[in-house]
Amino acid sequence: MLLPGGIGESRNTLLTFDVRGVGILVITMNVKQNVFINLPAEDIFAYVSNFENLVDWSSIMIAARKISPGAVQVGATVRGTVRFLGKWLDITFEIVEYEPGRYLTIKSTSGIAPFLFCYQFEPVEDGGTTISQKAVIHLTEEIMELKASVITNAVRRQIEYDLVTLKDLLEA
């Protein structure tokens, strides 16, 4: 899918697991996208790694705050509240990769759907930065009250447009 200011791709994998005689449908979403932002990587990284800013550029994030003591680094934890398809949900995630100006990866440690979000910041020779985002999200049938296609399409749209929103905010 070609987006304004970015390029994205996604795919879903459907698996059924047998857990104590009960079949559980698991949908694994893989979303990849890139966006160019006309700012230095260090500036963009500083904004993105301040997790309280998530409420400004993530369409589902209602609140976010770091709950672990100390600096933002590998192992730091963040608690957030999201609103998705009319539901308010609490999530906790942990920073698993942190290299200022280069990489930021977070994974969920609690919440409704396990996820991993990886951000890579690549300076461009003529100035600006390309941000690559990869997201892997696992959805189970038990959390889906709607059809799987409705859920996955809504998640995909949200993820794809969040980077475009980030671009718009930072370049304004």
Helices and strands as residue ranges (DSSP letters): E 2-3, E 6-19, E 22-37, H 41-48, G 51-53, H 54-57, E 61-66, E 77-84, E 87-99, E 103-110, E 115-123, E 129-140, G 141-143, H 148-171
